[in-house]
């Protein structure tokens, strides 16, 4: 490095964004932008001798040069926060990288002249763009007097800032400079010694302290550190050598302290590691000493206890080999190691799973099973008959692979309790797996053990809880599983519910096959539509459509009322609910397929009775003073007709058990007034249908929902307009198409039905609005076609539909009535609502076999093959304008 550098009056300027090149430092950059490539070509590449350029720090949002990977980025400090005395702001009108830049660029007024030590030229493929790699050495500082452009890059008129040789010799005589130099060299020597011990390098760096002037050493040392951009600029601005030495000493000392702190942390970590190794050796020695002394107690050794537990688990041979391999691996690990706890939990799961342990089945008594089912459930004749058949096959062939039963029906009809009754009849343990809302496939198959917090699936966890391999497992709400990015649980259930595959069920957490063929699976669902067809194909569907009012009454008297009284601490002496009142609750307050809402109403009556008993029940203590019995309280109760419970106890027998008080009680009998007081005014009555169809344009339909069958009203109205059809009530695409078909059929048959003349347009000058009430409930499905046509014919003819008649069925554009599903649910819904006549498609006649005989006896079933048959039955006195039409 020369003592003095002759600088030209002008230098080409290469901007450095957020980076500073100090004198004496060497840096390698890669130039890719058009401006920097042009500068290198003209100022460095084309010259015979190595050229010189100026490096000027800038703070600019637009990238002007691409620095190679050897450049360390500066700190996060922004130049805009510094004083503007050393910055020049200009507007850059030139195009950089092919884009117009009209941004303010903050140029530092002081830079460093640099010469190229090495140049290499390259061409990028396939773009063909020329790039340069330049190795630059910082020479000396300069100050920018004027900045201008030359083509695509900048040039500057500069003036040198470094001291001359004479000025430097004069400064070296200054005692303050001498002290600063001595302090800097001492700190630098200490840093070099630390680095040489750490990196095992020779003393090449120490030669610099003896040969290079100290003011240049300051720049060289600081350039080798990772410091912020602000500190780099501050070092560049330190023209005064004493200020430069002071700042360099501070930075070198800070770097030295950071190295020492890092060494302390490293030594502490190594000490901890050596401590754990020492503990391991001591434990091994302690174990050997105990073995020699005979004090090694297996009961206190957890791993030995775990091994004995695994041996008694009855694992298959291949799984036992896998478990032994995992156990050997666990014994070699230390408890402090990360994987120790997870491996131990895994082995404990293998030891706790019921590989061979099974509950002994009772000798199947089909008659006793029938009695138990009849005692637990009223009605459901076909369902209970199918369960008895299932149990009979199990009795004749215990190892048979029976079908997977899937109970489908509305809430509250007893699906879950039927599964528990099957377990009780077989004498097996019962476990319930809830699948409602499950969206993660890992809930079925488990997580892989590589994940943190991994655990087995719900099936394996359920078998671990019941501790037998042959329980009755209920997969509850199987229709409510979902799928997302974490997988599809329904697809994972395909293997579980397939008797040919579940012998080797592979849980991801276990990672070994587990035999599920001995498990009796029972599933429940509210709807069949959400269940994927491949999963539905593996199950036998048994539908539970709901209960008739008579069945609800029997269920309430036999099961619900005793359970409600027991749950509220009451007895039949405290509360009595007559059958008549239960009938009123069923007719006026509940219209559900199941009995869950009915139980809530009965519980409300029980709570009201509990309040009365708690408030009015008093105890009158006995005393030797007979006059106290004639108390006002007793007189009041006797006057009200209350009963005094008395018990005659023989003299001399258990005299010490004679109670010291007697109770005055009277049972609370529910009447109609109490019903309205507790449950409020009736929600339903039999006059609702007649009131709703009192005006033309309204018809009564029957629909199926996940909660059973329901009655659905369809309302049609006409208004002045342009012949448009308006549909409201949150309808799906299928039901919207049914409305269009219904309107088309009515318009095509307008003349035959005498709704309009042959020449007249039925919709001339008016719009039709069809509304399905309860607009908050989504409605869709192919069963409202005949109801829509009846409503439109009633509107156009201004004749009312019979209020005691409901209908269901889909129709074609030609007027044929097509069969629909859910007939039993719909007929039961009509019966609950007081409907007397039901119009059904003729092809649904076979479905009436599932309807209870008592319900059919109270209804008039009308069959329809064509739409004209529906109109004939729907209106009072038939359809006098009917004319037989041809297809």
C-alpha positions in Angstrom: 0.0 0.0 0.0 1.5 3.3 -1.1 1.9 6.1 1.4 0.3 8.6 -0.9 -2.1 8.1 -3.9 -2.3 10.6 -6.7 -6.0 11.1 -7.4 -7.3 12.5 -10.7 -9.6 15.5 -10.6 -12.6 13.4 -11.7 -13.5 9.8 -11.0 -16.2 7.5 -12.2 -18.6 6.7 -9.3 -19.9 3.3 -8.4 -22.6 3.6 -5.8 -22.6 1.2 -2.8 -26.0 0.7 -1.3 -26.0 0.3 2.5 -22.3 -0.7 2.4 -19.0 1.2 2.8 -15.5 0.4 1.5 -12.8 1.6 3.8 -9.2 2.3 2.7 -7.1 -0.9 2.9 -10.1 -3.2 2.7 -10.6 -5.6 -0.2 -14.0 -6.5 -1.5 -15.5 -8.6 -4.3 -18.6 -7.5 -6.2 -20.7 -8.7 -9.1 -22.0 -6.0 -11.5 -25.1 -6.9 -13.4 -27.0 -3.6 -13.9 -26.5 -1.8 -17.2 -25.0 1.3 -15.5 -22.4 -0.6 -13.4 -21.5 -2.9 -16.4 -21.0 0.2 -18.6 -18.8 1.8 -15.9 -16.6 -1.3 -15.5 -16.2 -1.7 -19.3 -15.1 1.9 -19.9 -13.2 2.7 -16.8 -11.5 -0.6 -15.9 -11.9 -3.3 -18.6 -10.8 -1.3 -21.7 -7.8 0.3 -20.1 -4.4 -1.3 -20.5 -3.4 -0.4 -16.9 -5.6 -1.0 -14.0 -8.0 1.9 -13.7 -9.3 3.7 -10.6 -12.9 4.4 -9.7 -14.7 6.0 -6.7 -16.9 4.1 -4.3 -19.6 6.3 -2.9 -22.2 5.1 -0.2 -25.8 5.7 -1.1 -29.2 5.1 0.5 -31.6 4.4 -2.3 -34.8 2.4 -2.5 -34.0 1.3 -6.0 -31.2 -1.2 -6.5 -28.3 0.2 -8.5 -25.7 -2.5 -8.2 -25.9 -6.2 -7.3 -23.3 -7.1 -4.7 -22.0 -10.6 -4.6 -22.4 -13.1 -1.7 -19.0 -12.0 -0.2 -20.5 -8.7 0.7 -22.0 -8.6 4.2 -25.1 -6.5 4.4 -25.1 -3.5 6.6 -27.2 -2.8 9.7 -30.8 -1.8 9.7 -30.1 1.9 10.3 -31.5 4.2 7.7 -29.4 7.0 6.2 -32.3 9.3 6.4 -31.9 9.4 10.2 -28.4 10.9 10.0 -27.5 14.6 9.7 -27.6 15.8 6.2 -24.4 17.7 6.4 -22.5 14.8 4.6 -25.3 14.0 2.1 -26.3 15.3 -1.2 -29.9 14.7 -2.6 -30.4 14.7 -6.4 -33.1 13.6 -8.7 -32.0 10.7 -10.8 -33.5 11.0 -14.3 -31.6 8.1 -15.8 -32.9 4.7 -16.5 -31.4 2.0 -14.4 -32.0 -1.7 -15.3 -34.4 -0.5 -18.0 -36.8 1.2 -15.6 -37.3 4.9 -15.2 -36.2 6.0 -11.7 -37.6 9.3 -10.5 -36.6 8.8 -6.8 -34.5 10.9 -4.4 -31.1 9.2 -4.0 -29.1 10.2 -0.9 -25.4 10.3 -1.9 -22.8 10.5 0.8 -20.3 13.4 0.1 -17.3 11.3 1.1 -16.1 8.2 -0.6 -13.1 6.0 -1.2 -11.0 5.7 -4.3 -10.5 2.1 -5.3 -8.4 0.2 -7.8 -9.3 -3.1 -9.4 -7.1 -6.0 -8.4 -8.9 -8.6 -10.6 -11.5 -8.5 -13.3 -13.5 -11.3 -14.9 -16.2 -11.2 -17.6 -19.2 -13.5 -17.9 -22.3 -14.0 -20.0 -25.6 -15.2 -18.5 -27.6 -17.8 -20.4 -30.0 -17.8 -22.0 -30.5 -14.0 -21.7 -27.0 -13.2 -23.0 -26.5 -10.4 -20.5 -22.9 -9.5 -19.7 -21.8 -9.4 -16.1 -18.5 -8.6 -14.4 -16.9 -9.8 -11.2 -14.5 -7.2 -9.8 -12.1 -7.4 -6.8 -11.5 -3.8 -5.5 -9.0 -2.5 -3.0 -9.8 0.8 -1.1 -7.0 3.3 -1.4 -7.8 6.7 0.2 -10.7 9.0 1.1 -12.0 11.8 -1.1 -14.7 14.5 -0.9 -17.2 15.0 -3.7 -17.3 18.6 -5.0 -19.7 18.1 -7.9 -21.7 15.1 -9.2 -22.7 14.7 -12.8 -23.6 11.9 -15.3 -21.6 10.4 -18.1 -23.9 8.3 -20.2 -25.6 5.7 -17.9 -23.2 6.1 -14.9 -22.1 8.9 -12.7 -18.8 10.9 -12.4 -17.7 13.3 -9.7 -15.2 16.1 -9.3 -13.3 15.2 -6.2 -10.7 16.5 -3.8 -8.4 14.3 -1.6 -9.0 14.2 2.2 -6.0 12.2 3.5 -3.1 14.0 5.1 0.2 14.6 3.3 3.4 12.9 4.5 4.6 16.1 6.2 1.3 16.6 8.0 1.3 13.1 9.2 4.8 13.3 10.6 3.7 16.4 12.5 0.7 14.6 14.0 2.8 11.6 15.0 4.7 14.0 17.4 1.5 14.7 19.3 1.5 12.9 22.7 -2.3 12.3 22.4 -1.8 10.5 19.1 1.0 8.4 20.6 -1.2 7.4 23.5 -4.1 6.5 21.2 -1.8 4.5 19.0 -0.4 2.5 21.9 -3.9 1.8 23.2 -5.1 0.7 19.8 -2.1 -1.6 19.2 -2.6 -3.2 22.6 -6.3 -3.9 22.0 -5.5 -5.2 18.5 -2.8 -7.4 19.8 -5.1 -8.9 22.4 -7.7 -9.5 19.7 -5.2 -11.2 17.4 -4.0 -13.4 20.3 -7.6 -14.6 21.0 -8.3 -15.3 17.4 -5.0 -17.2 17.0 -5.9 -19.4 20.0 -9.3 -20.0 18.6 -8.4 -20.6 15.0 -4.9 -22.1 15.5 -3.4 -19.7 12.9 0.1 -18.4 12.8 1.4 -14.9 13.5 0.9 -13.4 10.1 -1.5 -10.8 11.4 1.0 -9.6 13.9 3.3 -8.5 11.1 0.7 -5.9 10.1 1.1 -4.2 13.5 4.8 -3.6 12.9 4.8 -2.7 9.2 1.6 -0.8 8.4 1.0 2.8 9.8 -1.4 2.8 12.7 -3.9 5.2 11.0 -4.2 2.7 8.1 -4.5 -0.2 10.5 -7.6 1.3 12.0 -9.4 1.1 8.7 -8.2 -2.4 8.0 -9.2 -3.8 11.3 -12.6 -2.2 11.4 -13.3 -3.3 7.8 -13.0 -7.0 8.9 -15.8 -6.7 11.5 -19.6 -7.0 11.1 -20.7 -3.5 12.1 -23.8 -1.4 11.2 -24.0 0.9 8.2 -24.1 3.9 10.5 -20.8 2.9 12.1 -19.2 2.3 8.7 -20.2 5.8 7.6 -18.9 7.2 10.9 -15.6 5.5 10.3 -15.5 6.8 6.7 -16.1 10.4 7.9 -13.3 10.2 10.5 -10.7 12.2 8.5 -8.9 13.2 11.7 -6.6 10.4 12.5 -7.0 10.8 16.3 -10.7 10.5 16.0 -10.3 7.5 13.7 -8.0 5.8 16.2 -10.4 6.4 19.1 -13.4 5.0 17.2 -11.4 2.0 15.9 -10.2 1.2 19.4 -13.8 1.2 20.7 -15.0 -1.1 17.9 -12.1 -3.5 18.3 -12.6 -3.7 22.0 -16.3 -4.4 21.5 -15.6 -7.2 19.1 -13.1 -8.6 21.6 -15.7 -8.6 24.4 -18.3 -10.4 22.1 -15.8 -13.1 21.4 -15.1 -13.6 25.1 -18.8 -13.8 25.9 -19.3 -16.4 23.2 -16.3 -18.4 24.6 -17.9 -18.4 28.1 -21.2 -19.7 26.7 -19.4 -22.4 24.8 -17.4 -23.5 27.8 -20.6 -23.6 29.9 -22.4 -25.8 27.3 -19.4 -28.1 27.1 -19.3 -28.3 30.9 -22.9 -29.4 31.0 -22.3 -32.0 28.3 -19.4 -33.4 30.2 -21.5 -33.4 33.4 -24.2 -35.6 31.7 -21.5 -37.9 30.5 -20.1 -38.1 34.0 -23.5 -38.9 35.4 -23.9 -41.6 32.9 -20.7 -43.2 33.9 -21.6 -42.9 37.6 -24.9 -44.6 37.0 -23.3 -47.5 35.2 -20.8 -47.9 38.0 -23.6 -47.8 40.6 -25.6 -50.4 38.7 -22.5 -52.7 38.5 -21.9 -52.2 42.3 -25.5 -53.1 43.1 -25.2 -56.3 41.0 -22.1 -57.3 42.8 -23.7 -56.7 46.2 -27.0 -58.3 45.2 -29.0 -55.1 46.0 -30.4 -54.7 42.5 -34.2 -54.6 43.2 -36.2 -55.3 40.0 -39.4 -53.9 41.5 -37.7 -50.5 41.7 -36.4 -50.7 38.2 -39.0 -49.1 36.0 -37.6 -50.6 32.8 -37.6 -54.1 34.2 -41.2 -53.6 35.3 -42.1 -52.4 31.8 -40.4 -55.4 30.3 -42.4 -57.8 32.5 -45.6 -55.9 31.6 -44.8 -56.3 27.9 -44.1 -60.0 28.3 -47.6 -60.5 29.9 -49.4 -58.5 27.2 -49.6 -61.5 24.8 -48.2 -59.8 21.7 -48.0 -61.7 18.4 -44.4 -62.9 17.7 -43.6 -60.4 15.0 -44.8 -57.5 17.2 -43.0 -58.9 20.2 -39.7 -58.7 18.2 -40.4 -55.1 17.3 -41.2 -54.3 20.9 -37.9 -56.0 22.1 -36.0 -53.9 19.6 -37.5 -50.7 20.9 -36.9 -51.8 24.5 -33.2 -52.4 23.8 -32.9 -49.0 22.2 -34.6 -47.4 25.2 -32.2 -49.1 27.6 -29.3 -47.5 25.8 -30.7 -44.0 26.1 -30.4 -41.6 29.0 -33.6 -40.1 30.6 -32.4 -36.6 29.7 -32.3 -37.4 26.0 -35.1 -35.9 23.9 -36.5 -39.2 22.5 -36.5 -41.1 25.8 -39.9 -40.1 27.0 -41.7 -40.7 23.7 -40.1 -44.2 23.3 -41.2 -45.1 26.8 -44.8 -43.9 26.3 -44.9 -45.9 23.1 -43.7 -49.1 24.8 -46.2 -48.6 27.6 -49.0 -48.3 25.0 -47.9 -51.6 23.4 -47.9 -53.2 26.9 -51.4 -51.9 27.7 -53.2 -52.8 24.5 -55.4 -55.9 24.7 -53.7 -58.1 22.1 -55.2 -61.3 23.3 -57.4 -60.3 26.3 -61.1 -60.7 25.5 -64.2 -60.5 27.6 -66.0 -63.8 28.0 -69.3 -63.7 26.2 -72.4 -64.9 28.1 -74.3 -67.9 26.8 -76.6 -66.1 24.4 -80.2 -66.4 25.5 -82.3 -65.1 22.6 -85.4 -64.9 24.8 -83.6 -62.9 27.5 -82.2 -60.6 24.8 -85.7 -60.0 23.5 -87.0 -59.2 26.9 -84.1 -56.8 27.5 -84.7 -55.0 24.2 -88.4 -54.8 24.9 -87.7 -53.5 28.4 -85.2 -50.8 27.2 -87.1 -49.7 24.0 -90.7 -49.5 23.2 -91.8 -50.0 19.6 -89.1 -50.3 16.9 -90.4 -53.8 16.1 -88.4 -54.3 12.8 -85.2 -52.8 14.3 -85.4 -55.1 17.3 -86.2 -58.1 15.1 -83.0 -57.4 13.0 -80.9 -57.2 16.2 -82.3 -60.5 17.4 -81.4 -62.0 14.0 -77.9 -60.6 14.3 -77.6 -62.1 17.8 -78.9 -65.5 16.7 -76.3 -65.7 14.0 -73.6 -64.8 16.6 -74.9 -67.6 18.8 -74.7 -70.3 16.1 -71.4 -69.1 14.7 -69.4 -66.9 17.2 -66.6 -66.2 14.8 -68.8 -65.1 12.0 -68.0 -61.8 10.3 -71.4 -60.1 10.6 -72.4 -57.0 8.8 -71.7 -53.5 10.3 -75.1 -52.2 11.5 -75.7 -48.5 10.9 -78.7 -47.0 12.6 -80.0 -44.0 10.7 -82.8 -41.8 12.0 -83.6 -38.4 13.6 -82.2 -37.3 16.9 -83.8 -38.8 20.0 -85.1 -42.0 18.6 -82.7 -44.3 20.6 -79.8 -45.1 18.2 -77.1 -44.9 20.8 -79.1 -46.8 23.4 -79.7 -49.6 20.9 -76.0 -50.1 20.5 -75.5 -50.3 24.3 -78.3 -52.9 24.5 -76.5 -55.1 21.9 -73.4 -54.9 24.1 -75.4 -55.9 27.2 -77.1 -58.8 25.4 -73.7 -60.1 24.3 -72.1 -59.5 27.7 -69.4 -57.4 26.1 -67.9 -54.1 27.1 -69.2 -51.0 25.3 -67.1 -48.1 24.0 -68.4 -45.0 22.2 -66.3 -43.2 19.6 -67.8 -39.8 18.7 -67.0 -38.8 15.1 -69.0 -35.6 15.0 -66.9 -32.7 13.6 -63.8 -34.9 13.1 -61.8 -33.6 10.1 -58.3 -35.0 10.7 -57.5 -38.4 9.4 -55.1 -38.8 12.3 -58.1 -39.1 14.7 -58.7 -42.5 13.1 -55.2 -43.7 12.1 -53.2 -41.8 14.7 -50.1 -39.5 14.2 -46.8 -40.7 13.1 -44.3 -40.8 16.0 -42.0 -38.3 14.3 -44.4 -35.5 15.2 -44.2 -33.7 18.6 -47.3 -34.5 20.7 -48.2 -37.5 18.6 -50.8 -39.9 19.9 -52.7 -43.0 18.7 -56.1 -42.8 16.9 -59.4 -42.9 18.7 -60.0 -46.6 17.9 -56.7 -47.7 19.5 -57.2 -45.3 22.4 -60.8 -46.7 22.9 -59.5 -50.3 23.0 -56.8 -49.3 25.5 -59.5 -47.8 27.8 -61.8 -50.9 27.7 -58.8 -53.3 27.9 -60.4 -56.0 25.8 -60.1 -56.8 22.1 -63.7 -57.7 21.5 -65.9 -54.8 22.7 -69.0 -53.4 21.0 -67.7 -50.1 19.5 -70.2 -47.4 18.6 -69.1 -45.0 15.8 -71.4 -42.2 16.7 -72.5 -39.5 14.2 -70.6 -41.1 11.3 -72.3 -38.8 8.8 -70.8 -35.7 10.4 -67.1 -36.3 9.5 -65.5 -33.7 7.3 -62.4 -33.5 5.1 -59.7 -30.8 4.7 -56.0 -30.5 4.1 -55.4 -32.9 7.0 -57.1 -35.8 5.2 -60.5 -37.5 5.0 -61.5 -39.5 8.1 -64.3 -41.3 6.2 -61.7 -42.8 3.8 -59.7 -44.0 6.8 -62.8 -45.8 8.1 -63.0 -47.9 4.9 -60.3 -50.1 6.3 -61.8 -50.2 9.8 -65.3 -51.3 8.6 -64.1 -53.9 6.1 -64.0 -57.4 7.7 -61.5 -58.5 5.0 -59.1 -55.7 5.9 -59.4 -54.8 9.6 -57.5 -57.9 10.7 -54.3 -55.9 9.9 -55.4 -52.4 10.8 -52.3 -50.1 10.8 -52.3 -47.2 13.2 -49.6 -44.7 12.2 -48.6 -44.3 15.9 -48.4 -48.0 16.6 -46.7 -48.7 13.2 -47.6 -52.4 13.7 -50.8 -54.2 12.6 -53.6 -54.6 15.1 -56.5 -57.1 14.7 -59.9 -55.3 14.8 -61.8 -58.3 13.4 -63.1 -59.3 16.9 -64.6 -55.8 17.5 -68.4 -55.5 16.8 -68.8 -52.1 15.1 -72.1 -50.3 15.2 -72.6 -46.9 13.6 -75.2 -44.1 13.9 -76.2 -41.3 11.6 -78.9 -38.8 11.1 -78.7 -38.7 7.3 -77.4 -41.0 4.6 -76.5 -38.4 2.0 -73.2 -37.1 3.6 -71.8 -40.6 4.0 -69.5 -41.5 1.0 -70.9 -44.4 -1.1 -67.9 -46.7 -0.6 -68.3 -46.3 3.2 -72.1 -46.8 3.0 -71.6 -49.9 1.0 -69.7 -51.5 3.9 -72.6 -51.1 6.3 -76.2 -52.4 6.6 -78.5 -49.5 7.0 -81.4 -49.8 9.5 -83.7 -46.8 9.5 -85.4 -45.5 12.7 -88.0 -43.1 11.3 -89.5 -42.0 14.6 -92.3 -42.7 17.0 -96.1 -42.3 16.7 -97.9 -40.3 19.4 -99.1 -43.6 21.0 -95.6 -44.9 21.1 -94.3 -41.6 22.7 -97.0 -41.9 25.3 -95.9 -45.4 26.3 -92.3 -44.4 26.3 -93.0 -41.5 28.5 -95.0 -43.5 31.0 -92.5 -46.4 31.1 -89.1 -44.8 30.8 -89.1 -41.0 30.7 -91.2 -40.1 33.7 -89.4 -42.5 36.1 -86.0 -41.3 34.9 -87.0 -37.6 35.2 -88.3 -38.1 38.7 -85.1 -39.8 39.8 -82.9 -37.1 38.3 -84.8 -34.4 40.2 -85.0 -36.2 43.6 -88.7 -36.8 43.4 -91.0 -39.8 43.7 -94.5 -40.7 42.6 -95.7 -39.4 46.0 -94.4 -36.0 45.2 -95.4 -35.6 41.5 -97.9 -37.4 39.4 -98.3 -36.8 35.6 -101.5 -38.5 34.3 -101.6 -40.0 30.8 -104.0 -37.3 29.6 -101.5 -34.6 30.5 -98.7 -36.5 28.7 -100.9 -36.7 25.6 -101.4 -32.9 25.8 -97.7 -32.3 26.0 -97.1 -34.5 23.0 -99.9 -32.9 20.9 -99.5 -29.3 21.9 -95.8 -28.8 22.8 -93.8 -31.3 20.8 -93.8 -32.3 17.2 -90.5 -34.2 16.9 -89.7 -37.6 15.6 -87.8 -38.6 18.8 -88.6 -38.1 22.4 -85.7 -35.9 23.5 -87.8 -32.7 23.4 -90.6 -34.5 25.2 -88.2 -35.4 28.0 -87.2 -31.7 28.4 -90.8 -30.7 28.8 -91.3 -33.4 31.5 -88.2 -32.2 33.2 -89.6 -28.7 33.3 -92.7 -30.0 35.1 -90.4 -31.9 37.5 -88.4 -28.7 38.3 -91.6 -26.9 39.1 -92.7 -29.7 41.4 -89.2 -29.7 43.1 -89.6 -26.0 43.9 -93.1 -26.6 45.5 -91.8 -29.5 47.6 -88.8 -27.6 48.7 -90.9 -24.6 49.8 -94.0 -26.3 51.3 -92.6 -29.4 53.0 -92.2 -28.7 56.7 -91.3 -31.0 59.6 -93.3 -30.7 62.9 -91.2 -32.1 65.8 -92.8 -34.4 68.4 -92.8 -33.3 72.1 -94.0 -34.6 75.5 -96.2 -31.5 75.6 -99.3 -32.6 73.8 -100.7 -29.1 73.5 -98.0 -28.2 71.0 -99.6 -30.6 68.4 -102.6 -28.3 68.2 -100.4 -25.7 66.5 -101.7 -23.2 63.9 -99.6 -24.9 61.3 -101.2 -28.2 61.9 -104.7 -26.7 62.0 -104.1 -24.9 58.7 -102.9 -28.1 57.0 -105.7 -30.2 58.2 -108.2 -27.5 57.2 -106.7 -27.6 53.7 -107.5 -31.3 53.4 -103.8 -32.4 53.7 -103.1 -36.0 54.8 -101.1 -36.9 57.9 -98.8 -39.8 57.3 -98.8 -42.1 60.4 -97.0 -45.3 61.2 -97.9 -47.7 64.1 -94.8 -49.2 65.7 -95.3 -52.0 68.3 -94.2 -51.2 71.9 -90.7 -52.4 72.8 -89.6 -53.0 69.3 -86.9 -50.7 68.0 -88.0 -47.9 70.2 -84.8 -46.1 69.4 -85.9 -45.8 65.7 -89.1 -43.9 66.5 -88.8 -40.7 64.4 -88.9 -37.5 66.3 -90.8 -35.7 63.5 -93.7 -36.4 61.1 -94.2 -34.9 57.6 -97.3 -33.4 56.1 -97.2 -34.2 52.3 -99.6 -34.2 49.4 -98.7 -35.3 45.8 -98.7 -32.7 43.1 -100.9 -33.8 40.2 -100.3 -32.0 36.9 -103.3 -30.5 35.3 -103.9 -28.4 32.2 -103.6 -25.2 34.1 -100.1 -26.2 35.4 -99.1 -27.1 31.9 -99.8 -23.6 30.6 -98.2 -22.1 33.7 -95.0 -24.0 33.4 -94.6 -24.7 29.7 -96.4 -21.6 28.4 -99.2 -21.4 25.9 -99.5 -24.4 23.5 -97.2 -24.2 20.5 -99.3 -26.4 18.2 -102.9 -27.1 17.6 -104.9 -29.1 15.1 -106.5 -26.0 13.6 -103.2 -24.7 12.2 -103.5 -26.5 8.8 -107.2 -25.4 8.3 -106.2 -21.8 9.1 -103.2 -21.8 6.8 -105.2 -23.0 3.7 -108.2 -20.8 4.3 -107.3 -18.7 1.2 -106.7 -20.0 -2.3 -103.1 -20.5 -3.4 -102.0 -22.4 -0.4 -101.3 -26.2 -0.3 -99.9 -28.6 2.3 -96.8 -30.7 1.4 -94.8 -33.3 3.3 -91.0 -33.1 3.4 -88.1 -35.1 4.9 -85.4 -33.5 7.1 -82.6 -34.8 9.2 -84.9 -34.4 12.2 -87.7 -36.6 10.6 -90.7 -35.8 8.5 -92.3 -32.3 8.6 -95.3 -30.5 7.1 -94.4 -27.8 4.6 -96.8 -25.2 3.4 -96.5 -23.7 -0.1 -98.0 -20.3 -0.8 -98.6 -18.7 -4.2 -99.7 -15.2 -5.0 -100.3 -13.2 -8.2 -99.7 -9.5 -8.8 -99.5 -7.1 -11.7 -96.4 -7.6 -13.7 -94.8 -9.0 -16.8 -95.2 -12.7 -16.3 -92.2 -13.4 -14.2 -91.8 -16.1 -11.5 -90.4 -15.2 -8.1 -89.3 -17.8 -5.6 -88.4 -17.2 -2.0 -87.7 -19.3 1.1 -83.9 -20.2 0.8 -84.5 -22.8 -2.0 -82.0 -25.1 -3.7 -81.6 -25.7 -7.4 -83.7 -28.9 -7.4 -86.7 -27.3 -5.9 -86.4 -24.2 -8.1 -86.5 -26.5 -11.1 -89.6 -28.2 -9.7 -91.3 -24.8 -9.5 -90.5 -24.0 -13.1 -91.8 -27.5 -14.2 -95.0 -26.9 -12.2 -95.7 -23.5 -13.7 -95.0 -24.9 -17.2 -97.5 -27.8 -16.7 -100.2 -25.5 -15.4 -99.8 -23.1 -18.3 -99.9 -25.9 -20.8 -103.1 -27.3 -19.2 -104.7 -23.9 -18.5 -107.4 -24.4 -21.2 -108.1 -28.1 -20.2 -108.4 -27.1 -16.6 -110.6 -24.2 -17.5 -108.2 -21.7 -15.9 -108.0 -19.6 -19.1 -109.2 -19.6 -22.7 -107.1 -21.2 -25.4 -106.1 -17.9 -26.9 -105.3 -16.2 -23.5 -101.9 -16.2 -21.8 -102.3 -17.3 -18.2 -99.6 -14.9 -17.1 -100.7 -12.0 -19.2 -100.0 -8.8 -17.2 -99.2 -10.5 -13.9 -96.3 -12.0 -12.0 -96.3 -15.2 -9.8 -94.7 -15.3 -6.4 -94.2 -18.7 -4.7 -93.0 -18.7 -1.1 -92.0 -21.5 1.2 -92.4 -20.3 4.8 -89.6 -20.6 7.4 -87.1 -18.9 5.1 -84.2 -19.4 7.5 -84.3 -23.2 6.9 -82.7 -24.4 3.7 -85.0 -26.4 1.5 -84.2 -28.6 -1.5 -85.2 -32.0 -2.8 -87.4 -33.6 -5.5 -90.6 -34.1 -3.5 -92.5 -30.8 -3.8 -93.7 -30.9 -7.5 -97.3 -32.0 -6.9 -97.6 -29.5 -4.0 -96.4 -26.6 -6.2 -98.9 -27.6 -9.0 -101.8 -27.8 -6.5 -100.9 -24.4 -5.1 -100.8 -22.8 -8.6 -104.1 -24.4 -9.6 -105.7 -23.2 -6.4 -104.4 -19.7 -7.1 -105.6 -19.5 -10.7 -109.0 -21.1 -10.0 -109.5 -19.2 -6.7 -110.6 -22.5 -5.0 -109.3 -23.6 -1.7 -107.3 -26.8 -1.1 -108.7 -29.1 1.6 -107.3 -28.3 5.0 -107.2 -32.0 6.1 -105.1 -33.1 3.1 -101.3 -33.2 2.6 -99.3 -34.5 -0.3 -95.9 -35.5 -1.5 -94.4 -36.5 -4.8 -92.4 -35.3 -7.8 -93.8 -34.9 -11.3 -92.6 -34.9 -14.9 -93.3 -32.2 -17.4 -96.0 -34.5 -18.9 -97.8 -34.8 -15.6 -96.7 -38.2 -14.3 -96.3 -38.5 -10.6 -93.0 -40.0 -9.6 -92.2 -41.8 -6.3 -90.1 -40.2 -3.6 -88.3 -41.3 -0.4 -89.0 -41.0 3.3 -92.6 -42.1 3.1 -92.8 -43.4 6.6 -91.3 -40.2 8.1 -93.7 -38.1 6.1 -96.8 -40.1 7.0 -95.9 -40.0 10.7 -95.4 -36.2 10.4 -98.9 -35.9 8.9 -100.3 -38.0 11.7 -98.6 -35.8 14.3 -100.0 -32.7 12.8 -103.6 -33.9 12.7 -103.7 -34.5 8.9 -106.5 -36.9 7.9 -105.8 -37.5 4.2 -102.4 -38.1 2.5 -101.9 -38.1 -1.2 -98.9 -40.3 -2.2 -97.5 -41.5 -5.6 -98.9 -44.8 -6.7 -95.5 -46.4 -6.9 -94.9 -45.6 -3.2 -97.6 -48.1 -2.2 -95.0 -50.7 -1.1 -93.5 -48.2 1.4 -96.7 -48.2 3.4 -95.8 -51.6 4.8 -93.3 -49.9 7.1 -95.9 -47.5 8.6 -97.5 -48.7 11.9 -101.0 -50.1 11.4 -102.4 -47.7 14.0 -101.3 -44.7 12.0 -102.6 -46.1 8.7 -106.0 -46.8 10.4 -106.3 -43.1 11.3 -105.4 -41.8 7.9 -106.9 -42.0 4.4 -104.2 -42.8 1.9 -104.9 -41.6 -1.6 -102.7 -42.8 -4.5 -102.0 -40.8 -7.6 -100.5 -41.9 -10.9 -101.0 -38.6 -12.8 -101.2 -35.0 -11.7 -104.9 -34.9 -12.5 -105.4 -37.6 -9.8 -103.7 -35.3 -7.3 -106.0 -32.4 -8.2 -109.0 -34.7 -8.0 -108.2 -35.6 -4.4 -106.9 -32.2 -3.2 -110.0 -30.0 -3.8 -113.4 -30.3 -2.0 -115.8 -32.1 -4.3 -113.1 -33.3 -6.7 -111.9 -31.5 -9.8 -115.0 -30.8 -11.9 -113.1 -29.1 -14.7 -110.8 -32.1 -15.1 -110.4 -33.4 -18.6 -108.4 -36.5 -19.4 -105.3 -35.3 -21.3 -103.0 -37.4 -23.4 -99.3 -37.7 -23.1 
